[in-house]
């Protein structure tokens, strides 16, 4: 690859994260299909049983239950009064904020106020002014330089462009971009835990704490600089400095904490989603031509792609009180594991649910969550994906899978994606 944005640390961290959550080599969707029919509410941590460490696995002695059906998952995700997320502050959240200021780990009034400050910054109309800059970054910095080669692995730039976008949105100067890939690699070390082995878990937590402290210091310095300047720009930090909800504004620590969490999580999820969608598309040459000739189909491609292959297959909540689901008693403090990959293919909700069909009438899937914790950044992520897909179709004529390389495979029990998408073009 001729471009200069390569980071071995980032690539190694991404691979380690994928390996940690790969699990056993099972047909995940076949197993989920069986569970929907035979045990839609199961006792035990399903992901842990197939070799994947999860939040539910770190249950501190509380029992774990796993849900596989669409309506059960929907009911849990939308009812934060009964099934909350505060336990996350003791896990990944503790790395991003020692005082629990992580929106995914909030519920109730604290969550409502935090979301009221953050959500307007990422609303559909709010992200549109960022589109031109993001298109330049993805198209001109990453894809255009590859055109003469007529051969590439889409992950060669697919791993990097989401991080580049976040870097630009936060407002860092271009000359520090190389360092930022290293910071992103540090962030992935946070996401690469927990481990199943206790000794490995302890070592991982030490590395993660060092990584998150470095990220915090770097982002905080920028936040302080922007505040001193009066927050005049349209970058993310300036927007957050100006944000106000019910007479309250964010302080420097809150802004730093949120921006830092985007560095760690926002990039790799978009990478995996891009890899899966491009794999699904390129496996269907006739569909490639349809989408190339009718770009209004790109949004349908993305919506069906995230339903069919969600990047994160499970979301976990904790019961606040005793509750019953399908006749199964779930006690207070029990962990409830919602397998969204199963819910997204529930045959009672989606016709021909195991068929990838961009023409289907879409119903809400749970890839970006549901209810109070619906992903704040989903519109930004979809815009990035749309720009990248359109640029590939524009600049790589007759793009197709490389017949001389192994075909891409979407894999992973908890984090799904293709590790390689080799292509050629004319």
C-alpha positions as CSV (number, residue, x, y, z in Angstrom):
1,X,0.0,0.0,0.0
2,X,1.5,3.3,-1.1
3,X,-0.2,5.6,1.3
4,X,1.3,6.7,4.6
5,X,-1.4,6.0,7.1
6,X,-0.4,2.5,8.0
7,X,-0.2,1.6,11.7
8,X,1.0,-1.8,12.7
9,X,-0.1,-1.2,16.3
10,X,-3.6,-0.4,15.1
11,X,-3.8,-3.4,12.9
12,X,-2.5,-5.7,15.6
13,X,-5.0,-4.3,18.2
14,X,-7.9,-4.7,15.7
15,X,-6.9,-8.3,15.1
16,X,-6.6,-9.0,18.8
17,X,-10.0,-7.6,19.4
18,X,-11.5,-9.8,16.7
19,X,-9.7,-12.8,18.1
20,X,-11.0,-12.2,21.6
21,X,-14.6,-12.1,20.5
22,X,-14.5,-14.6,17.7
23,X,-15.6,-17.6,19.9
24,X,-15.9,-21.1,18.7
25,X,-16.4,-22.0,15.0
26,X,-20.1,-22.5,15.0
27,X,-22.8,-21.5,12.6
28,X,-24.1,-18.7,14.9
29,X,-27.3,-18.2,12.9
30,X,-28.2,-21.9,12.8
31,X,-27.7,-22.1,16.5
32,X,-29.9,-19.0,17.1
33,X,-32.6,-20.4,14.8
34,X,-32.7,-23.5,16.9
35,X,-32.8,-21.5,20.2
36,X,-35.6,-19.4,19.0
37,X,-37.7,-22.5,18.4
38,X,-36.6,-24.6,21.4
39,X,-35.5,-22.2,24.2
40,X,-36.2,-18.6,23.4
41,X,-35.4,-17.6,27.0
42,X,-32.4,-19.7,28.1
43,X,-30.7,-19.9,31.5
44,X,-27.0,-19.1,31.3
45,X,-24.6,-16.9,29.3
46,X,-24.9,-18.1,25.7
47,X,-21.9,-16.1,24.5
48,X,-19.7,-17.3,27.2
49,X,-20.7,-20.9,26.4
50,X,-19.4,-20.5,22.9
51,X,-16.1,-19.0,24.0
52,X,-16.8,-15.3,24.1
53,X,-16.2,-13.1,27.2
54,X,-19.1,-10.7,27.8
55,X,-20.5,-8.2,30.2
56,X,-22.9,-10.9,31.3
57,X,-20.0,-13.2,32.0
58,X,-18.6,-10.6,34.5
59,X,-21.8,-11.1,36.5
60,X,-20.3,-10.9,40.1
61,X,-22.2,-14.1,41.0
62,X,-25.5,-13.0,39.6
63,X,-27.3,-15.5,37.3
64,X,-27.5,-14.8,33.5
65,X,-30.3,-15.3,31.1
66,X,-30.2,-15.1,27.3
67,X,-33.0,-14.0,25.0
68,X,-33.3,-14.9,21.3
69,X,-36.7,-13.6,20.1
70,X,-37.4,-10.2,18.6
71,X,-40.2,-9.1,20.8
72,X,-38.4,-10.2,24.0
73,X,-35.3,-8.3,23.0
74,X,-37.3,-5.3,22.0
75,X,-39.2,-5.2,25.4
76,X,-35.9,-5.4,27.3
77,X,-34.1,-2.8,25.4
78,X,-36.9,-0.2,25.5
79,X,-37.6,-0.7,29.3
80,X,-34.6,0.9,31.0
81,X,-36.7,1.2,34.2
82,X,-36.7,-2.6,34.5
83,X,-33.5,-3.5,32.7
84,X,-30.7,-1.0,33.2
85,X,-27.2,-0.5,31.9
86,X,-25.5,0.9,35.0
87,X,-23.4,-2.2,35.5
88,X,-21.3,-1.1,32.5
89,X,-19.7,1.6,34.6
90,X,-18.0,-1.2,36.5
91,X,-16.6,-2.8,33.3
92,X,-15.6,-0.9,30.1
93,X,-17.0,2.3,31.5
94,X,-14.5,2.4,34.3
95,X,-11.7,2.7,31.7
96,X,-13.4,5.6,30.0
97,X,-14.5,7.5,33.2
98,X,-13.7,6.6,36.8
99,X,-16.8,8.4,37.9
100,X,-19.1,6.6,35.5
101,X,-19.7,9.4,33.1
102,X,-20.4,7.1,30.2
103,X,-23.7,7.6,28.5
104,X,-24.1,3.8,27.7
105,X,-23.8,3.2,31.5
106,X,-26.4,5.7,32.5
107,X,-30.2,5.4,33.0
108,X,-33.1,7.4,34.2
109,X,-32.9,11.1,34.7
110,X,-29.1,11.2,34.4
111,X,-29.3,9.5,31.1
112,X,-32.1,11.8,29.8
113,X,-30.1,14.9,30.6
114,X,-26.9,13.6,29.1
115,X,-28.7,12.5,26.0
116,X,-30.4,15.8,25.8
117,X,-27.0,17.5,25.6
118,X,-25.4,15.1,23.1
119,X,-28.1,13.9,20.8
120,X,-28.8,17.2,19.0
121,X,-25.1,17.3,17.9
122,X,-25.6,14.0,16.0
123,X,-29.1,14.5,14.7
124,X,-29.6,13.8,10.9
125,X,-29.7,17.5,10.0
126,X,-26.8,18.3,12.3
127,X,-24.3,15.8,10.7
128,X,-25.0,17.0,7.2
129,X,-22.6,20.0,7.4
130,X,-19.8,17.5,8.1
131,X,-20.5,15.6,4.9
132,X,-18.2,17.5,2.5
133,X,-15.2,17.2,4.8
134,X,-15.9,13.5,5.4
135,X,-16.3,12.8,1.7
136,X,-12.9,14.5,1.0
137,X,-11.2,12.4,3.7
138,X,-12.7,9.1,2.6
139,X,-12.7,9.6,-1.2
140,X,-9.6,11.7,-1.8
141,X,-7.3,10.6,1.0
142,X,-8.0,6.9,1.0
143,X,-9.7,5.6,-2.1
144,X,-8.5,7.8,-4.9
145,X,-4.8,6.9,-4.4
146,X,-5.6,3.2,-4.9
147,X,-7.3,3.6,-8.3
148,X,-4.1,3.0,-10.5
149,X,-3.4,-0.3,-8.6
150,X,-6.5,-2.1,-9.8
151,X,-6.3,-4.4,-6.9
152,X,-6.6,-3.9,-3.1
153,X,-8.0,-5.3,0.1
154,X,-10.9,-3.0,1.1
155,X,-9.8,-3.4,4.8
156,X,-6.4,-1.7,3.9
157,X,-8.3,1.6,4.0
158,X,-11.5,0.3,5.7
159,X,-9.7,0.1,9.0
160,X,-8.4,3.6,8.8
161,X,-11.0,5.9,7.3
162,X,-13.5,5.8,10.2
163,X,-10.7,6.8,12.6
164,X,-9.7,9.6,10.3
165,X,-13.2,10.8,10.3
166,X,-13.5,10.8,14.1
167,X,-10.1,12.5,14.3
168,X,-11.3,15.3,12.0
169,X,-14.6,15.7,13.7
170,X,-13.0,16.1,17.1
171,X,-10.9,18.9,15.7
172,X,-7.4,17.7,15.9
173,X,-4.9,19.3,13.5
174,X,-3.9,17.2,10.4
175,X,-0.2,17.1,11.3
176,X,-1.0,14.9,14.4
177,X,-2.9,12.2,12.5
178,X,-0.1,9.7,12.8
179,X,-0.2,9.8,16.5
180,X,-3.9,9.5,16.6
181,X,-3.8,6.0,15.0
182,X,-1.6,5.0,17.9
183,X,-4.2,6.4,20.3
184,X,-6.9,4.5,18.5
185,X,-4.9,1.4,18.9
186,X,-4.7,2.1,22.6
187,X,-8.5,2.5,22.7
188,X,-8.9,-0.9,21.1
189,X,-6.9,-2.5,23.9
190,X,-9.7,-1.3,26.2
191,X,-12.3,-3.0,24.1
192,X,-10.2,-6.2,23.8
193,X,-11.1,-7.1,27.4
194,X,-12.5,-8.8,29.3
195,X,-10.6,-12.1,29.0
196,X,-11.8,-15.5,30.0
197,X,-8.5,-16.3,31.7
198,X,-8.1,-14.3,35.0
199,X,-4.3,-13.7,34.6
200,X,-4.7,-12.5,31.1
201,X,-7.6,-10.3,32.2
202,X,-5.4,-8.6,34.9
203,X,-2.7,-7.9,32.4
204,X,-5.2,-6.6,29.9
205,X,-6.8,-4.3,32.4
206,X,-3.3,-2.7,33.2
207,X,-2.6,-2.1,29.5
208,X,-6.1,-0.7,29.0
209,X,-5.8,1.7,31.9
210,X,-2.5,3.1,30.5
211,X,-4.1,3.5,27.1
212,X,-7.2,5.3,28.3
213,X,-5.2,7.7,30.5
214,X,-3.1,8.7,27.5
215,X,-6.3,9.2,25.4
216,X,-7.8,11.3,28.2
217,X,-4.9,13.6,28.5
218,X,-4.7,14.2,24.7
219,X,-8.4,15.0,24.3
220,X,-8.5,17.1,27.4
221,X,-5.7,19.4,26.1
222,X,-7.7,20.0,23.0
223,X,-10.9,20.7,24.9
224,X,-9.2,23.3,27.1
225,X,-7.6,24.9,24.0
226,X,-11.0,25.2,22.2
227,X,-12.7,26.6,25.3
228,X,-10.0,29.2,25.7
229,X,-10.6,30.2,22.0
230,X,-14.3,30.6,22.6
231,X,-15.3,27.4,20.8
232,X,-15.7,29.2,17.4
233,X,-15.6,26.1,15.1
234,X,-18.0,23.5,13.9
235,X,-16.0,20.5,15.0
236,X,-17.3,18.1,17.6
237,X,-15.5,19.6,20.6
238,X,-16.7,23.1,19.8
239,X,-20.3,21.9,19.3
240,X,-20.2,20.1,22.7
241,X,-18.8,23.2,24.4
242,X,-21.7,25.2,23.1
243,X,-24.4,22.5,23.7
244,X,-27.0,23.4,26.3
245,X,-30.0,21.4,27.7
246,X,-32.4,22.7,30.3
247,X,-30.0,25.5,31.3
248,X,-27.0,23.1,31.8
249,X,-23.8,22.8,29.8
250,X,-21.1,20.1,29.7
251,X,-17.9,20.6,31.6
252,X,-14.4,19.8,30.2
253,X,-14.3,16.4,31.9
254,X,-17.6,15.3,30.4
255,X,-16.7,16.5,26.9
256,X,-13.3,14.7,27.1
257,X,-14.9,11.5,28.4
258,X,-17.5,11.4,25.5
259,X,-15.0,12.3,22.8
260,X,-12.5,9.7,24.1
261,X,-15.2,7.0,24.0
262,X,-15.8,7.8,20.3
263,X,-12.1,7.2,19.5
264,X,-12.2,3.7,21.0
265,X,-15.6,2.5,19.8
266,X,-16.8,4.6,16.9
267,X,-14.0,3.5,14.5
268,X,-13.9,-0.2,14.7
269,X,-17.6,-0.7,14.5
270,X,-17.8,1.2,11.3
271,X,-14.9,-0.8,9.9
272,X,-16.6,-4.1,10.6
273,X,-19.9,-2.9,9.2
274,X,-18.2,-1.7,6.0
275,X,-16.4,-5.0,5.6
276,X,-19.7,-7.0,6.0
277,X,-21.8,-4.8,3.7
278,X,-19.1,-4.8,1.0
279,X,-18.8,-8.6,1.3
280,X,-22.5,-9.1,1.0
281,X,-22.7,-6.8,-2.0
282,X,-19.7,-8.2,-3.9
283,X,-21.0,-11.8,-3.4
284,X,-23.9,-10.7,-5.6
285,X,-22.5,-9.2,-8.9
286,X,-26.0,-8.5,-10.2
287,X,-26.7,-6.4,-7.1
288,X,-23.4,-4.5,-7.6
289,X,-24.7,-3.3,-10.9
290,X,-28.1,-2.5,-9.6
291,X,-26.6,-0.3,-6.8
292,X,-24.0,1.2,-9.2
293,X,-26.8,2.3,-11.5
294,X,-29.2,3.4,-8.8
295,X,-27.5,5.1,-5.9
296,X,-30.8,5.5,-4.1
297,X,-30.4,1.8,-3.2
298,X,-27.3,2.5,-1.1
299,X,-29.4,3.4,1.9
300,X,-31.4,0.2,1.5
301,X,-28.2,-1.8,1.2
302,X,-26.9,-0.3,4.5
303,X,-30.2,-1.0,6.3
304,X,-30.4,-4.6,5.2
305,X,-26.7,-5.1,5.8
306,X,-26.8,-4.1,9.4
307,X,-29.9,-6.2,9.9
308,X,-28.5,-9.3,8.3
309,X,-25.0,-9.0,9.8
310,X,-25.0,-6.8,12.9
311,X,-21.5,-5.8,14.0
312,X,-22.2,-6.6,17.6
313,X,-24.4,-9.6,18.1
314,X,-25.4,-9.1,21.7
315,X,-26.5,-6.3,24.1
316,X,-26.6,-6.8,27.9
317,X,-28.9,-5.4,30.5
318,X,-29.4,-6.1,34.3
319,X,-32.8,-6.7,35.9
320,X,-33.7,-4.0,38.4
321,X,-36.5,-6.2,39.9
322,X,-37.9,-9.7,39.7
323,X,-39.5,-10.2,36.3
324,X,-41.0,-13.0,34.2
325,X,-40.3,-13.5,30.4
326,X,-42.2,-16.3,28.6
327,X,-42.8,-18.1,31.9
328,X,-39.1,-17.9,33.0
329,X,-38.5,-16.2,36.3
330,X,-35.6,-13.7,36.1
331,X,-34.6,-12.5,39.6
332,X,-33.5,-9.0,40.5
333,X,-29.8,-8.2,39.6
334,X,-29.7,-11.0,37.0
335,X,-27.9,-10.3,33.8
336,X,-30.0,-10.4,30.7
337,X,-28.2,-11.1,27.4
338,X,-30.1,-10.0,24.3
339,X,-28.9,-11.7,21.2
340,X,-29.7,-9.0,18.6
341,X,-28.2,-11.2,15.8
342,X,-31.0,-13.7,16.5
343,X,-33.7,-11.1,17.0
344,X,-32.8,-9.5,13.7
345,X,-33.5,-12.8,11.9
346,X,-36.7,-13.8,13.8
347,X,-38.8,-15.5,11.2
348,X,-42.0,-14.3,13.0
349,X,-41.0,-10.7,12.2
350,X,-39.0,-10.8,9.0
351,X,-40.1,-12.8,6.0
352,X,-37.4,-15.0,4.6
353,X,-35.3,-13.7,7.5
354,X,-32.1,-15.7,6.5
355,X,-32.2,-14.1,3.0
356,X,-30.2,-10.9,2.2
357,X,-32.8,-8.8,0.4
358,X,-32.4,-5.0,0.1
359,X,-35.9,-4.8,-1.4
360,X,-37.6,-6.1,1.8
361,X,-39.9,-3.7,3.7
362,X,-37.6,-2.8,6.5
363,X,-38.7,-3.1,10.1
364,X,-36.6,-1.8,13.0
365,X,-33.6,-4.0,13.7
366,X,-31.5,-3.8,16.8
367,X,-28.0,-3.3,15.4
368,X,-27.9,0.3,16.6
369,X,-29.9,-0.5,19.7
370,X,-33.4,0.3,20.6
371,X,-35.2,2.5,23.1
372,X,-33.4,5.0,25.4
373,X,-30.0,3.7,24.4
374,X,-30.4,3.9,20.6
375,X,-27.0,4.7,19.2
376,X,-26.4,8.4,19.2
377,X,-23.9,8.1,16.3
378,X,-26.0,6.0,14.0
379,X,-26.7,8.8,11.5
380,X,-23.0,9.7,11.3
381,X,-22.0,6.1,10.8
382,X,-24.6,5.6,8.0
383,X,-23.3,8.7,6.3
384,X,-19.7,7.5,6.5
385,X,-20.8,4.1,5.1
386,X,-22.8,5.7,2.3
387,X,-19.9,7.9,1.3
388,X,-17.4,5.0,1.3
389,X,-19.7,2.7,-0.7
390,X,-20.5,5.4,-3.3
391,X,-16.8,6.3,-3.7
392,X,-15.8,2.6,-4.2
393,X,-18.5,2.3,-6.9
394,X,-17.5,5.6,-8.5
395,X,-13.7,5.0,-8.6
396,X,-13.3,1.2,-9.0
397,X,-14.9,0.3,-12.4
398,X,-16.3,-3.2,-12.5
399,X,-15.2,-3.9,-9.0
400,X,-15.4,-7.6,-8.1
401,X,-13.9,-10.1,-5.7
402,X,-10.3,-11.1,-6.4
403,X,-10.4,-14.6,-7.8
404,X,-6.7,-15.1,-6.9
405,X,-7.3,-14.4,-3.2
406,X,-9.4,-16.3,-0.6
407,X,-13.0,-15.2,-0.7
408,X,-14.1,-12.9,2.3
409,X,-15.8,-14.6,5.2
410,X,-18.0,-12.8,7.7
411,X,-17.1,-14.4,11.0
412,X,-17.2,-13.8,14.8
413,X,-19.6,-14.9,17.5
414,X,-19.8,-11.5,19.2
415,X,-18.1,-9.0,16.9
416,X,-18.8,-9.9,13.3
417,X,-17.0,-8.8,10.1
418,X,-14.7,-9.9,7.4
419,X,-11.0,-9.7,8.2
420,X,-10.1,-9.3,4.5
421,X,-12.1,-8.2,1.4
422,X,-9.7,-8.6,-1.6
423,X,-11.0,-7.0,-4.8
424,X,-9.9,-6.1,-8.3
425,X,-11.3,-3.6,-10.9
426,X,-10.7,-2.5,-14.4
